[in-house]
Amino acid sequence: MERLVMSNAHQKADDVQRNYYRNQKKTLEINPRHPLIQELLRRVKDDENDNTAKDIALMMFRTGK
């Protein structure tokens, strides 16, 4: 939503709605039925120290920012 509000070309510089969305705490929503999440869970259950699983989780977190 923040990206949508920020991309609005006709928006005032001091818009209350814009400031509201910019100051909200970010939320990363995860769909537990998505194949990527299921694969991540399988990898962690098999080996808690799986570097590929760590890389996938970190990539997802950074993308969600």
PDBQT receptor file of N, H, CA, C and O in Angstrom, charges set to zero:
ATOM      1  N   MET A   1       0.825  -1.179   0.000  1.00  0.00    +0.000 N 
ATOM      2  CA  MET A   1       0.000   0.000   0.000  1.00  0.00    +0.000 C 
ATOM      3  C   MET A   1       0.877   1.253   0.000  1.00  0.00    +0.000 C 
ATOM      4  O   MET A   1       0.548   2.261  -0.626  1.00  0.00    +0.000 OA
ATOM      5  N   GLU A   2       1.990   1.168   0.708  1.00  0.00    +0.000 N 
ATOM      6  H   GLU A   2       2.258   0.350   1.217  1.00  0.00    +0.000 HD
ATOM      7  CA  GLU A   2       2.889   2.321   0.763  1.00  0.00    +0.000 C 
ATOM      8  C   GLU A   2       3.391   2.681  -0.631  1.00  0.00    +0.000 C 
ATOM      9  O   GLU A   2       3.435   3.858  -0.990  1.00  0.00    +0.000 OA
ATOM     10  N   ARG A   3       3.767   1.685  -1.409  1.00  0.00    +0.000 N 
ATOM     11  H   ARG A   3       3.731   0.729  -1.118  1.00  0.00    +0.000 HD
ATOM     12  CA  ARG A   3       4.255   1.952  -2.764  1.00  0.00    +0.000 C 
ATOM     13  C   ARG A   3       3.175   2.588  -3.624  1.00  0.00    +0.000 C 
ATOM     14  O   ARG A   3       3.459   3.490  -4.412  1.00  0.00    +0.000 OA
ATOM     15  N   LEU A   4       1.960   2.135  -3.481  1.00  0.00    +0.000 N 
ATOM     16  H   LEU A   4       1.728   1.403  -2.841  1.00  0.00    +0.000 HD
ATOM     17  CA  LEU A   4       0.850   2.688  -4.237  1.00  0.00    +0.000 C 
ATOM     18  C   LEU A   4       0.624   4.152  -3.886  1.00  0.00    +0.000 C 
ATOM     19  O   LEU A   4       0.453   4.987  -4.773  1.00  0.00    +0.000 OA
ATOM     20  N   VAL A   5       0.624   4.460  -2.603  1.00  0.00    +0.000 N 
ATOM     21  H   VAL A   5       0.763   3.781  -1.882  1.00  0.00    +0.000 HD
ATOM     22  CA  VAL A   5       0.412   5.836  -2.161  1.00  0.00    +0.000 C 
ATOM     23  C   VAL A   5       1.560   6.727  -2.608  1.00  0.00    +0.000 C 
ATOM     24  O   VAL A   5       1.331   7.863  -3.023  1.00  0.00    +0.000 OA
ATOM     25  N   MET A   6       2.773   6.242  -2.532  1.00  0.00    +0.000 N 
ATOM     26  H   MET A   6       2.960   5.319  -2.195  1.00  0.00    +0.000 HD
ATOM     27  CA  MET A   6       3.933   7.040  -2.898  1.00  0.00    +0.000 C 
ATOM     28  C   MET A   6       4.024   7.277  -4.408  1.00  0.00    +0.000 C 
ATOM     29  O   MET A   6       4.600   8.276  -4.840  1.00  0.00    +0.000 OA
ATOM     30  N   SER A   7       3.468   6.377  -5.205  1.00  0.00    +0.000 N 
ATOM     31  H   SER A   7       3.001   5.565  -4.854  1.00  0.00    +0.000 HD
ATOM     32  CA  SER A   7       3.583   6.507  -6.655  1.00  0.00    +0.000 C 
ATOM     33  C   SER A   7       2.519   7.420  -7.257  1.00  0.00    +0.000 C 
ATOM     34  O   SER A   7       2.572   7.725  -8.449  1.00  0.00    +0.000 OA
ATOM     35  N   ASN A   8       1.574   7.850  -6.468  1.00  0.00    +0.000 N 
ATOM     36  H   ASN A   8       1.530   7.603  -5.500  1.00  0.00    +0.000 HD
ATOM     37  CA  ASN A   8       0.511   8.707  -6.968  1.00  0.00    +0.000 C 
ATOM     38  C   ASN A   8       1.104  10.058  -7.375  1.00  0.00    +0.000 C 
ATOM     39  O   ASN A   8       1.580  10.814  -6.528  1.00  0.00    +0.000 OA
ATOM     40  N   ALA A   9       1.073  10.354  -8.671  1.00  0.00    +0.000 N 
ATOM     41  H   ALA A   9       0.686   9.740  -9.359  1.00  0.00    +0.000 HD
ATOM     42  CA  ALA A   9       1.725  11.556  -9.209  1.00  0.00    +0.000 C 
ATOM     43  C   ALA A   9       0.991  12.842  -8.857  1.00  0.00    +0.000 C 
ATOM     44  O   ALA A   9       1.602  13.911  -8.863  1.00  0.00    +0.000 OA
ATOM     45  N   HIS A  10      -0.286  12.771  -8.555  1.00  0.00    +0.000 N 
ATOM     46  H   HIS A  10      -0.782  11.903  -8.551  1.00  0.00    +0.000 HD
ATOM     47  CA  HIS A  10      -1.089  13.972  -8.310  1.00  0.00    +0.000 C 
ATOM     48  C   HIS A  10      -1.277  14.245  -6.817  1.00  0.00    +0.000 C 
ATOM     49  O   HIS A  10      -2.223  14.923  -6.417  1.00  0.00    +0.000 OA
ATOM     50  N   GLN A  11      -0.412  13.736  -6.037  1.00  0.00    +0.000 N 
ATOM     51  H   GLN A  11       0.357  13.185  -6.361  1.00  0.00    +0.000 HD
ATOM     52  CA  GLN A  11      -0.587  13.843  -4.589  1.00  0.00    +0.000 C 
ATOM     53  C   GLN A  11       0.089  15.090  -4.031  1.00  0.00    +0.000 C 
ATOM     54  O   GLN A  11       1.138  15.516  -4.515  1.00  0.00    +0.000 OA
ATOM     55  N   LYS A  12      -0.522  15.658  -3.019  1.00  0.00    +0.000 N 
ATOM     56  H   LYS A  12      -1.374  15.313  -2.626  1.00  0.00    +0.000 HD
ATOM     57  CA  LYS A  12       0.068  16.821  -2.344  1.00  0.00    +0.000 C 
ATOM     58  C   LYS A  12       1.296  16.375  -1.549  1.00  0.00    +0.000 C 
ATOM     59  O   LYS A  12       1.387  15.223  -1.125  1.00  0.00    +0.000 OA
ATOM     60  N   ALA A  13       2.213  17.276  -1.356  1.00  0.00    +0.000 N 
ATOM     61  H   ALA A  13       2.140  18.212  -1.700  1.00  0.00    +0.000 HD
ATOM     62  CA  ALA A  13       3.445  16.940  -0.638  1.00  0.00    +0.000 C 
ATOM     63  C   ALA A  13       3.193  16.693   0.840  1.00  0.00    +0.000 C 
ATOM     64  O   ALA A  13       3.914  15.914   1.464  1.00  0.00    +0.000 OA
ATOM     65  N   ASP A  14       2.189  17.339   1.409  1.00  0.00    +0.000 N 
ATOM     66  H   ASP A  14       1.603  17.972   0.902  1.00  0.00    +0.000 HD
ATOM     67  CA  ASP A  14       1.918  17.218   2.843  1.00  0.00    +0.000 C 
ATOM     68  C   ASP A  14       0.611  16.464   3.101  1.00  0.00    +0.000 C 
ATOM     69  O   ASP A  14      -0.199  16.887   3.926  1.00  0.00    +0.000 OA
ATOM     70  N   ASP A  15       0.408  15.356   2.399  1.00  0.00    +0.000 N 
ATOM     71  H   ASP A  15       1.066  15.012   1.728  1.00  0.00    +0.000 HD
ATOM     72  CA  ASP A  15      -0.834  14.597   2.495  1.00  0.00    +0.000 C 
ATOM     73  C   ASP A  15      -0.842  13.729   3.753  1.00  0.00    +0.000 C 
ATOM     74  O   ASP A  15       0.137  13.042   4.042  1.00  0.00    +0.000 OA
ATOM     75  N   VAL A  16      -1.936  13.762   4.490  1.00  0.00    +0.000 N 
ATOM     76  H   VAL A  16      -2.732  14.320   4.254  1.00  0.00    +0.000 HD
ATOM     77  CA  VAL A  16      -2.058  12.990   5.729  1.00  0.00    +0.000 C 
ATOM     78  C   VAL A  16      -2.037  11.495   5.459  1.00  0.00    +0.000 C 
ATOM     79  O   VAL A  16      -1.392  10.741   6.187  1.00  0.00    +0.000 OA
ATOM     80  N   GLN A  17      -2.739  11.059   4.415  1.00  0.00    +0.000 N 
ATOM     81  H   GLN A  17      -3.263  11.672   3.823  1.00  0.00    +0.000 HD
ATOM     82  CA  GLN A  17      -2.784   9.636   4.086  1.00  0.00    +0.000 C 
ATOM     83  C   GLN A  17      -1.389   9.121   3.718  1.00  0.00    +0.000 C 
ATOM     84  O   GLN A  17      -1.008   8.017   4.107  1.00  0.00    +0.000 OA
ATOM     85  N   ARG A  18      -0.651   9.906   2.983  1.00  0.00    +0.000 N 
ATOM     86  H   ARG A  18      -0.961  10.803   2.667  1.00  0.00    +0.000 HD
ATOM     87  CA  ARG A  18       0.705   9.516   2.592  1.00  0.00    +0.000 C 
ATOM     88  C   ARG A  18       1.579   9.336   3.837  1.00  0.00    +0.000 C 
ATOM     89  O   ARG A  18       2.292   8.340   3.958  1.00  0.00    +0.000 OA
ATOM     90  N   ASN A  19       1.524  10.283   4.742  1.00  0.00    +0.000 N 
ATOM     91  H   ASN A  19       0.945  11.092   4.644  1.00  0.00    +0.000 HD
ATOM     92  CA  ASN A  19       2.317  10.186   5.974  1.00  0.00    +0.000 C 
ATOM     93  C   ASN A  19       1.887   9.005   6.834  1.00  0.00    +0.000 C 
ATOM     94  O   ASN A  19       2.718   8.367   7.480  1.00  0.00    +0.000 OA
ATOM     95  N   TYR A  20       0.592   8.714   6.842  1.00  0.00    +0.000 N 
ATOM     96  H   TYR A  20      -0.084   9.232   6.317  1.00  0.00    +0.000 HD
ATOM     97  CA  TYR A  20       0.075   7.580   7.616  1.00  0.00    +0.000 C 
ATOM     98  C   TYR A  20       0.690   6.272   7.121  1.00  0.00    +0.000 C 
ATOM     99  O   TYR A  20       1.194   5.485   7.922  1.00  0.00    +0.000 OA
ATOM    100  N   TYR A  21       0.654   6.034   5.815  1.00  0.00    +0.000 N 
ATOM    101  H   TYR A  21       0.245   6.674   5.164  1.00  0.00    +0.000 HD
ATOM    102  CA  TYR A  21       1.177   4.782   5.273  1.00  0.00    +0.000 C 
ATOM    103  C   TYR A  21       2.701   4.707   5.366  1.00  0.00    +0.000 C 
ATOM    104  O   TYR A  21       3.250   3.614   5.504  1.00  0.00    +0.000 OA
ATOM    105  N   ARG A  22       3.379   5.817   5.296  1.00  0.00    +0.000 N 
ATOM    106  H   ARG A  22       2.934   6.705   5.184  1.00  0.00    +0.000 HD
ATOM    107  CA  ARG A  22       4.839   5.805   5.415  1.00  0.00    +0.000 C 
ATOM    108  C   ARG A  22       5.292   5.451   6.827  1.00  0.00    +0.000 C 
ATOM    109  O   ARG A  22       6.375   4.895   7.005  1.00  0.00    +0.000 OA
ATOM    110  N   ASN A  23       4.484   5.763   7.827  1.00  0.00    +0.000 N 
ATOM    111  H   ASN A  23       3.604   6.215   7.683  1.00  0.00    +0.000 HD
ATOM    112  CA  ASN A  23       4.884   5.561   9.214  1.00  0.00    +0.000 C 
ATOM    113  C   ASN A  23       4.351   4.271   9.826  1.00  0.00    +0.000 C 
ATOM    114  O   ASN A  23       4.569   4.025  11.012  1.00  0.00    +0.000 OA
ATOM    115  N   GLN A  24       3.667   3.453   9.056  1.00  0.00    +0.000 N 
ATOM    116  H   GLN A  24       3.490   3.653   8.093  1.00  0.00    +0.000 HD
ATOM    117  CA  GLN A  24       3.120   2.212   9.587  1.00  0.00    +0.000 C 
ATOM    118  C   GLN A  24       4.197   1.138   9.702  1.00  0.00    +0.000 C 
ATOM    119  O   GLN A  24       5.155   1.115   8.928  1.00  0.00    +0.000 OA
ATOM    120  N   LYS A  25       4.026   0.263  10.667  1.00  0.00    +0.000 N 
ATOM    121  H   LYS A  25       3.249   0.282  11.295  1.00  0.00    +0.000 HD
ATOM    122  CA  LYS A  25       4.926  -0.860  10.830  1.00  0.00    +0.000 C 
ATOM    123  C   LYS A  25       4.698  -1.834   9.671  1.00  0.00    +0.000 C 
ATOM    124  O   LYS A  25       3.555  -2.127   9.318  1.00  0.00    +0.000 OA
ATOM    125  N   LYS A  26       5.768  -2.326   9.092  1.00  0.00    +0.000 N 
ATOM    126  H   LYS A  26       6.696  -2.088   9.379  1.00  0.00    +0.000 HD
ATOM    127  CA  LYS A  26       5.682  -3.219   7.944  1.00  0.00    +0.000 C 
ATOM    128  C   LYS A  26       5.276  -4.624   8.389  1.00  0.00    +0.000 C 
ATOM    129  O   LYS A  26       5.647  -5.074   9.472  1.00  0.00    +0.000 OA
ATOM    130  N   THR A  27       4.508  -5.309   7.538  1.00  0.00    +0.000 N 
ATOM    131  H   THR A  27       4.206  -4.943   6.657  1.00  0.00    +0.000 HD
ATOM    132  CA  THR A  27       4.047  -6.652   7.826  1.00  0.00    +0.000 C 
ATOM    133  C   THR A  27       4.376  -7.555   6.650  1.00  0.00    +0.000 C 
ATOM    134  O   THR A  27       4.060  -7.225   5.507  1.00  0.00    +0.000 OA
ATOM    135  N   LEU A  28       4.999  -8.674   6.915  1.00  0.00    +0.000 N 
ATOM    136  H   LEU A  28       5.256  -8.942   7.844  1.00  0.00    +0.000 HD
ATOM    137  CA  LEU A  28       5.281  -9.663   5.890  1.00  0.00    +0.000 C 
ATOM    138  C   LEU A  28       4.267 -10.785   6.056  1.00  0.00    +0.000 C 
ATOM    139  O   LEU A  28       4.294 -11.509   7.051  1.00  0.00    +0.000 OA
ATOM    140  N   GLU A  29       3.380 -10.928   5.092  1.00  0.00    +0.000 N 
ATOM    141  H   GLU A  29       3.357 -10.339   4.284  1.00  0.00    +0.000 HD
ATOM    142  CA  GLU A  29       2.369 -11.980   5.148  1.00  0.00    +0.000 C 
ATOM    143  C   GLU A  29       2.887 -13.204   4.405  1.00  0.00    +0.000 C 
ATOM    144  O   GLU A  29       3.440 -13.094   3.310  1.00  0.00    +0.000 OA
ATOM    145  N   ILE A  30       2.703 -14.360   5.008  1.00  0.00    +0.000 N 
ATOM    146  H   ILE A  30       2.254 -14.450   5.897  1.00  0.00    +0.000 HD
ATOM    147  CA  ILE A  30       3.187 -15.604   4.416  1.00  0.00    +0.000 C 
ATOM    148  C   ILE A  30       2.010 -16.540   4.188  1.00  0.00    +0.000 C 
ATOM    149  O   ILE A  30       1.208 -16.789   5.088  1.00  0.00    +0.000 OA
ATOM    150  N   ASN A  31       1.923 -17.052   2.972  1.00  0.00    +0.000 N 
ATOM    151  H   ASN A  31       2.574 -16.850   2.241  1.00  0.00    +0.000 HD
ATOM    152  CA  ASN A  31       0.899 -18.032   2.628  1.00  0.00    +0.000 C 
ATOM    153  C   ASN A  31       1.484 -19.422   2.894  1.00  0.00    +0.000 C 
ATOM    154  O   ASN A  31       2.375 -19.858   2.164  1.00  0.00    +0.000 OA
ATOM    155  N   PRO A  32       1.000 -20.126   3.927  1.00  0.00    +0.000 N 
ATOM    156  CA  PRO A  32       1.597 -21.423   4.278  1.00  0.00    +0.000 C 
ATOM    157  C   PRO A  32       1.374 -22.507   3.218  1.00  0.00    +0.000 C 
ATOM    158  O   PRO A  32       2.026 -23.550   3.263  1.00  0.00    +0.000 OA
ATOM    159  N   ARG A  33       0.478 -22.279   2.282  1.00  0.00    +0.000 N 
ATOM    160  H   ARG A  33      -0.052 -21.432   2.246  1.00  0.00    +0.000 HD
ATOM    161  CA  ARG A  33       0.213 -23.277   1.235  1.00  0.00    +0.000 C 
ATOM    162  C   ARG A  33       1.036 -23.035  -0.031  1.00  0.00    +0.000 C 
ATOM    163  O   ARG A  33       0.969 -23.824  -0.973  1.00  0.00    +0.000 OA
ATOM    164  N   HIS A  34       1.807 -21.954  -0.056  1.00  0.00    +0.000 N 
ATOM    165  H   HIS A  34       1.861 -21.313   0.710  1.00  0.00    +0.000 HD
ATOM    166  CA  HIS A  34       2.622 -21.665  -1.236  1.00  0.00    +0.000 C 
ATOM    167  C   HIS A  34       3.756 -22.693  -1.329  1.00  0.00    +0.000 C 
ATOM    168  O   HIS A  34       4.359 -23.040  -0.314  1.00  0.00    +0.000 OA
ATOM    169  N   PRO A  35       4.048 -23.179  -2.541  1.00  0.00    +0.000 N 
ATOM    170  CA  PRO A  35       5.096 -24.195  -2.698  1.00  0.00    +0.000 C 
ATOM    171  C   PRO A  35       6.459 -23.769  -2.146  1.00  0.00    +0.000 C 
ATOM    172  O   PRO A  35       7.195 -24.607  -1.624  1.00  0.00    +0.000 OA
ATOM    173  N   LEU A  36       6.803 -22.505  -2.249  1.00  0.00    +0.000 N 
ATOM    174  H   LEU A  36       6.206 -21.824  -2.673  1.00  0.00    +0.000 HD
ATOM    175  CA  LEU A  36       8.084 -22.035  -1.726  1.00  0.00    +0.000 C 
ATOM    176  C   LEU A  36       8.142 -22.166  -0.207  1.00  0.00    +0.000 C 
ATOM    177  O   LEU A  36       9.159 -22.590   0.344  1.00  0.00    +0.000 OA
ATOM    178  N   ILE A  37       7.071 -21.810   0.457  1.00  0.00    +0.000 N 
ATOM    179  H   ILE A  37       6.246 -21.466   0.010  1.00  0.00    +0.000 HD
ATOM    180  CA  ILE A  37       7.022 -21.911   1.919  1.00  0.00    +0.000 C 
ATOM    181  C   ILE A  37       7.025 -23.371   2.349  1.00  0.00    +0.000 C 
ATOM    182  O   ILE A  37       7.682 -23.731   3.326  1.00  0.00    +0.000 OA
ATOM    183  N   GLN A  38       6.299 -24.206   1.628  1.00  0.00    +0.000 N 
ATOM    184  H   GLN A  38       5.766 -23.913   0.834  1.00  0.00    +0.000 HD
ATOM    185  CA  GLN A  38       6.290 -25.633   1.957  1.00  0.00    +0.000 C 
ATOM    186  C   GLN A  38       7.667 -26.252   1.777  1.00  0.00    +0.000 C 
ATOM    187  O   GLN A  38       8.086 -27.081   2.585  1.00  0.00    +0.000 OA
ATOM    188  N   GLU A  39       8.373 -25.857   0.726  1.00  0.00    +0.000 N 
ATOM    189  H   GLU A  39       8.033 -25.183   0.070  1.00  0.00    +0.000 HD
ATOM    190  CA  GLU A  39       9.739 -26.344   0.510  1.00  0.00    +0.000 C 
ATOM    191  C   GLU A  39      10.678 -25.831   1.602  1.00  0.00    +0.000 C 
ATOM    192  O   GLU A  39      11.547 -26.565   2.072  1.00  0.00    +0.000 OA
ATOM    193  N   LEU A  40      10.506 -24.599   1.996  1.00  0.00    +0.000 N 
ATOM    194  H   LEU A  40       9.800 -24.002   1.614  1.00  0.00    +0.000 HD
ATOM    195  CA  LEU A  40      11.316 -24.027   3.066  1.00  0.00    +0.000 C 
ATOM    196  C   LEU A  40      11.097 -24.786   4.373  1.00  0.00    +0.000 C 
ATOM    197  O   LEU A  40      12.054 -25.097   5.082  1.00  0.00    +0.000 OA
ATOM    198  N   LEU A  41       9.845 -25.081   4.687  1.00  0.00    +0.000 N 
ATOM    199  H   LEU A  41       9.068 -24.828   4.111  1.00  0.00    +0.000 HD
ATOM    200  CA  LEU A  41       9.527 -25.849   5.893  1.00  0.00    +0.000 C 
ATOM    201  C   LEU A  41      10.135 -27.252   5.836  1.00  0.00    +0.000 C 
ATOM    202  O   LEU A  41      10.680 -27.736   6.828  1.00  0.00    +0.000 OA
ATOM    203  N   ARG A  42      10.040 -27.899   4.673  1.00  0.00    +0.000 N 
ATOM    204  H   ARG A  42       9.597 -27.505   3.868  1.00  0.00    +0.000 HD
ATOM    205  CA  ARG A  42      10.605 -29.250   4.533  1.00  0.00    +0.000 C 
ATOM    206  C   ARG A  42      12.119 -29.216   4.751  1.00  0.00    +0.000 C 
ATOM    207  O   ARG A  42      12.673 -30.089   5.417  1.00  0.00    +0.000 OA
ATOM    208  N   ARG A  43      12.783 -28.205   4.186  1.00  0.00    +0.000 N 
ATOM    209  H   ARG A  43      12.333 -27.495   3.644  1.00  0.00    +0.000 HD
ATOM    210  CA  ARG A  43      14.233 -28.107   4.336  1.00  0.00    +0.000 C 
ATOM    211  C   ARG A  43      14.637 -27.881   5.797  1.00  0.00    +0.000 C 
ATOM    212  O   ARG A  43      15.617 -28.461   6.264  1.00  0.00    +0.000 OA
ATOM    213  N   VAL A  44      13.893 -27.050   6.509  1.00  0.00    +0.000 N 
ATOM    214  H   VAL A  44      13.097 -26.580   6.129  1.00  0.00    +0.000 HD
ATOM    215  CA  VAL A  44      14.214 -26.760   7.908  1.00  0.00    +0.000 C 
ATOM    216  C   VAL A  44      13.950 -27.980   8.780  1.00  0.00    +0.000 C 
ATOM    217  O   VAL A  44      14.705 -28.248   9.715  1.00  0.00    +0.000 OA
ATOM    218  N   LYS A  45      12.885 -28.722   8.484  1.00  0.00    +0.000 N 
ATOM    219  H   LYS A  45      12.272 -28.504   7.724  1.00  0.00    +0.000 HD
ATOM    220  CA  LYS A  45      12.607 -29.938   9.256  1.00  0.00    +0.000 C 
ATOM    221  C   LYS A  45      13.691 -30.985   9.044  1.00  0.00    +0.000 C 
ATOM    222  O   LYS A  45      14.067 -31.695   9.977  1.00  0.00    +0.000 OA
ATOM    223  N   ASP A  46      14.195 -31.081   7.815  1.00  0.00    +0.000 N 
ATOM    224  H   ASP A  46      13.890 -30.504   7.057  1.00  0.00    +0.000 HD
ATOM    225  CA  ASP A  46      15.252 -32.049   7.517  1.00  0.00    +0.000 C 
ATOM    226  C   ASP A  46      16.580 -31.662   8.157  1.00  0.00    +0.000 C 
ATOM    227  O   ASP A  46      17.288 -32.512   8.698  1.00  0.00    +0.000 OA
ATOM    228  N   ASP A  47      16.913 -30.374   8.092  1.00  0.00    +0.000 N 
ATOM    229  H   ASP A  47      16.337 -29.684   7.653  1.00  0.00    +0.000 HD
ATOM    230  CA  ASP A  47      18.188 -29.893   8.627  1.00  0.00    +0.000 C 
ATOM    231  C   ASP A  47      18.038 -28.430   9.031  1.00  0.00    +0.000 C 
ATOM    232  O   ASP A  47      17.876 -27.552   8.184  1.00  0.00    +0.000 OA
ATOM    233  N   GLU A  48      18.094 -28.185  10.330  1.00  0.00    +0.000 N 
ATOM    234  H   GLU A  48      18.226 -28.898  11.019  1.00  0.00    +0.000 HD
ATOM    235  CA  GLU A  48      17.917 -26.818  10.838  1.00  0.00    +0.000 C 
ATOM    236  C   GLU A  48      19.026 -25.878  10.398  1.00  0.00    +0.000 C 
ATOM    237  O   GLU A  48      18.845 -24.660  10.423  1.00  0.00    +0.000 OA
ATOM    238  N   ASN A  49      20.157 -26.412   9.999  1.00  0.00    +0.000 N 
ATOM    239  H   ASN A  49      20.304 -27.401   9.978  1.00  0.00    +0.000 HD
ATOM    240  CA  ASN A  49      21.297 -25.585   9.595  1.00  0.00    +0.000 C 
ATOM    241  C   ASN A  49      21.472 -25.528   8.080  1.00  0.00    +0.000 C 
ATOM    242  O   ASN A  49      22.569 -25.249   7.594  1.00  0.00    +0.000 OA
ATOM    243  N   ASP A  50      20.406 -25.788   7.335  1.00  0.00    +0.000 N 
ATOM    244  H   ASP A  50      19.515 -26.014   7.730  1.00  0.00    +0.000 HD
ATOM    245  CA  ASP A  50      20.447 -25.767   5.872  1.00  0.00    +0.000 C 
ATOM    246  C   ASP A  50      20.694 -24.331   5.379  1.00  0.00    +0.000 C 
ATOM    247  O   ASP A  50      19.867 -23.444   5.588  1.00  0.00    +0.000 OA
ATOM    248  N   ASN A  51      21.828 -24.123   4.733  1.00  0.00    +0.000 N 
ATOM    249  H   ASN A  51      22.500 -24.844   4.564  1.00  0.00    +0.000 HD
ATOM    250  CA  ASN A  51      22.189 -22.781   4.262  1.00  0.00    +0.000 C 
ATOM    251  C   ASN A  51      21.263 -22.286   3.162  1.00  0.00    +0.000 C 
ATOM    252  O   ASN A  51      20.994 -21.088   3.075  1.00  0.00    +0.000 OA
ATOM    253  N   THR A  52      20.774 -23.187   2.324  1.00  0.00    +0.000 N 
ATOM    254  H   THR A  52      20.992 -24.160   2.394  1.00  0.00    +0.000 HD
ATOM    255  CA  THR A  52      19.855 -22.785   1.265  1.00  0.00    +0.000 C 
ATOM    256  C   THR A  52      18.560 -22.263   1.867  1.00  0.00    +0.000 C 
ATOM    257  O   THR A  52      18.019 -21.265   1.390  1.00  0.00    +0.000 OA
ATOM    258  N   ALA A  53      18.057 -22.913   2.898  1.00  0.00    +0.000 N 
ATOM    259  H   ALA A  53      18.496 -23.723   3.285  1.00  0.00    +0.000 HD
ATOM    260  CA  ALA A  53      16.834 -22.471   3.570  1.00  0.00    +0.000 C 
ATOM    261  C   ALA A  53      17.046 -21.091   4.198  1.00  0.00    +0.000 C 
ATOM    262  O   ALA A  53      16.164 -20.235   4.140  1.00  0.00    +0.000 OA
ATOM    263  N   LYS A  54      18.197 -20.886   4.785  1.00  0.00    +0.000 N 
ATOM    264  H   LYS A  54      18.914 -21.581   4.832  1.00  0.00    +0.000 HD
ATOM    265  CA  LYS A  54      18.507 -19.576   5.374  1.00  0.00    +0.000 C 
ATOM    266  C   LYS A  54      18.553 -18.496   4.297  1.00  0.00    +0.000 C 
ATOM    267  O   LYS A  54      18.051 -17.390   4.499  1.00  0.00    +0.000 OA
ATOM    268  N   ASP A  55      19.155 -18.819   3.154  1.00  0.00    +0.000 N 
ATOM    269  H   ASP A  55      19.562 -19.717   2.991  1.00  0.00    +0.000 HD
ATOM    270  CA  ASP A  55      19.242 -17.853   2.057  1.00  0.00    +0.000 C 
ATOM    271  C   ASP A  55      17.862 -17.512   1.510  1.00  0.00    +0.000 C 
ATOM    272  O   ASP A  55      17.582 -16.352   1.210  1.00  0.00    +0.000 OA
ATOM    273  N   ILE A  56      16.997 -18.518   1.378  1.00  0.00    +0.000 N 
ATOM    274  H   ILE A  56      17.225 -19.461   1.621  1.00  0.00    +0.000 HD
ATOM    275  CA  ILE A  56      15.640 -18.292   0.879  1.00  0.00    +0.000 C 
ATOM    276  C   ILE A  56      14.867 -17.406   1.849  1.00  0.00    +0.000 C 
ATOM    277  O   ILE A  56      14.205 -16.455   1.433  1.00  0.00    +0.000 OA
ATOM    278  N   ALA A  57      14.949 -17.713   3.127  1.00  0.00    +0.000 N 
ATOM    279  H   ALA A  57      15.487 -18.485   3.465  1.00  0.00    +0.000 HD
ATOM    280  CA  ALA A  57      14.228 -16.928   4.132  1.00  0.00    +0.000 C 
ATOM    281  C   ALA A  57      14.724 -15.483   4.171  1.00  0.00    +0.000 C 
ATOM    282  O   ALA A  57      13.920 -14.557   4.282  1.00  0.00    +0.000 OA
ATOM    283  N   LEU A  58      16.017 -15.285   4.083  1.00  0.00    +0.000 N 
ATOM    284  H   LEU A  58      16.670 -16.037   3.993  1.00  0.00    +0.000 HD
ATOM    285  CA  LEU A  58      16.582 -13.940   4.095  1.00  0.00    +0.000 C 
ATOM    286  C   LEU A  58      16.170 -13.155   2.844  1.00  0.00    +0.000 C 
ATOM    287  O   LEU A  58      15.857 -11.968   2.926  1.00  0.00    +0.000 OA
ATOM    288  N   MET A  59      16.172 -13.823   1.694  1.00  0.00    +0.000 N 
ATOM    289  H   MET A  59      16.426 -14.788   1.628  1.00  0.00    +0.000 HD
ATOM    290  CA  MET A  59      15.759 -13.181   0.447  1.00  0.00    +0.000 C 
ATOM    291  C   MET A  59      14.293 -12.759   0.526  1.00  0.00    +0.000 C 
ATOM    292  O   MET A  59      13.943 -11.664   0.087  1.00  0.00    +0.000 OA
ATOM    293  N   MET A  60      13.432 -13.615   1.081  1.00  0.00    +0.000 N 
ATOM    294  H   MET A  60      13.717 -14.505   1.438  1.00  0.00    +0.000 HD
ATOM    295  CA  MET A  60      12.026 -13.291   1.224  1.00  0.00    +0.000 C 
ATOM    296  C   MET A  60      11.831 -12.108   2.169  1.00  0.00    +0.000 C 
ATOM    297  O   MET A  60      11.015 -11.228   1.896  1.00  0.00    +0.000 OA
ATOM    298  N   PHE A  61      12.566 -12.079   3.271  1.00  0.00    +0.000 N 
ATOM    299  H   PHE A  61      13.229 -12.794   3.493  1.00  0.00    +0.000 HD
ATOM    300  CA  PHE A  61      12.465 -10.996   4.227  1.00  0.00    +0.000 C 
ATOM    301  C   PHE A  61      12.887  -9.664   3.608  1.00  0.00    +0.000 C 
ATOM    302  O   PHE A  61      12.213  -8.649   3.785  1.00  0.00    +0.000 OA
ATOM    303  N   ARG A  62      13.998  -9.673   2.889  1.00  0.00    +0.000 N 
ATOM    304  H   ARG A  62      14.546 -10.497   2.746  1.00  0.00    +0.000 HD
ATOM    305  CA  ARG A  62      14.490  -8.439   2.269  1.00  0.00    +0.000 C 
ATOM    306  C   ARG A  62      13.566  -7.957   1.151  1.00  0.00    +0.000 C 
ATOM    307  O   ARG A  62      13.414  -6.752   0.947  1.00  0.00    +0.000 OA
ATOM    308  N   THR A  63      12.954  -8.884   0.434  1.00  0.00    +0.000 N 
ATOM    309  H   THR A  63      13.078  -9.862   0.599  1.00  0.00    +0.000 HD
ATOM    310  CA  THR A  63      12.025  -8.518  -0.623  1.00  0.00    +0.000 C 
ATOM    311  C   THR A  63      10.762  -7.914  -0.056  1.00  0.00    +0.000 C 
ATOM    312  O   THR A  63      10.157  -7.041  -0.677  1.00  0.00    +0.000 OA
ATOM    313  N   GLY A  64      10.357  -8.366   1.114  1.00  0.00    +0.000 N 
ATOM    314  H   GLY A  64      10.849  -9.075   1.619  1.00  0.00    +0.000 HD
ATOM    315  CA  GLY A  64       9.127  -7.886   1.737  1.00  0.00    +0.000 C 
ATOM    316  C   GLY A  64       9.231  -6.525   2.375  1.00  0.00    +0.000 C 
ATOM    317  O   GLY A  64       8.210  -5.961   2.768  1.00  0.00    +0.000 OA
ATOM    318  N   LYS A  65      10.402  -5.981   2.492  1.00  0.00    +0.000 N 
ATOM    319  H   LYS A  65      11.232  -6.438   2.173  1.00  0.00    +0.000 HD
ATOM    320  CA  LYS A  65      10.572  -4.675   3.128  1.00  0.00    +0.000 C 
ATOM    321  C   LYS A  65       9.887  -3.577   2.378  1.00  0.00    +0.000 C 
ATOM    322  O   LYS A  65       9.941  -2.419   2.792  1.00  0.00    +0.000 OA
TER     323      LYS A  65
